[in-house]
């Protein structure tokens, strides 16, 4: 049987044309889906919204959230937060400099996303990130147990002692250490320290945090619930320490050489 349908069209050509049509449709669908959030684009100087291209903007889709409720996207809501910042030049895209406390400014390394103010949940509906004191079944089996160790800032001064360890149930790893602030720290209570931004010193039984100084621990964002951390609170805590990498000391802003 001949594969030719007509003298100029055969099955192979139809398959090729079908693939082209499918591939074009796939690219079109992907380009619409990647505009589900963040579009239409917004310029920073002057601050205005670009044209709303309805051809490439997808129709709203509703997502069910694990903690309850729904979220629809796109929703075309602008980020109207006010930050203590000023532009360094009139040109669009010019750097922004913080005018208040840079570590709480939400600028540069201290920037954070406005996420939902609820804890991350496991598939069975439990809090994903928890302190070990809330689950007696969790123990330290590998590595040192830093509870009771001194916490030292980038200036070498003691800011407090490790009170507890916060673990991630889903990834089975330590996410944070909880530090009880020392007397004279400028505040009371506990604060969280992200594990990637600290070093454990077994020989001296100390936890070193070079990102911030000892006086800054009092400014670390406080949890609303001492035994739960929301996704938004995780953003704020991480942003504070990341901001300290650049803003904790004036000399960190200058060139290395």
Secondary structure, 3 states (H helix, E strand, C coil): CCCEEECCEEHHHHHHHHHHHHHHHHHHHHHHHCCCCCCCCEEECCEEECCCCCCCCCCCEEEECCCCCEEEECCCCCCCCCCCEEECCCCCCCCEEECCCHHHCCCHHHCCCCCCCCCCECCCCCECEEEHHHCCCCCCCCCCCCCCCEEECCCCCEEEEEEEEEEECCCCEEEEEEEEECCCCCCCCEEEEEHHHCEEECCCCEEECCCCCHHHHHHCCCCCECCECCHHHHHHHHHHHHHHHHHCCHHHHCCCC
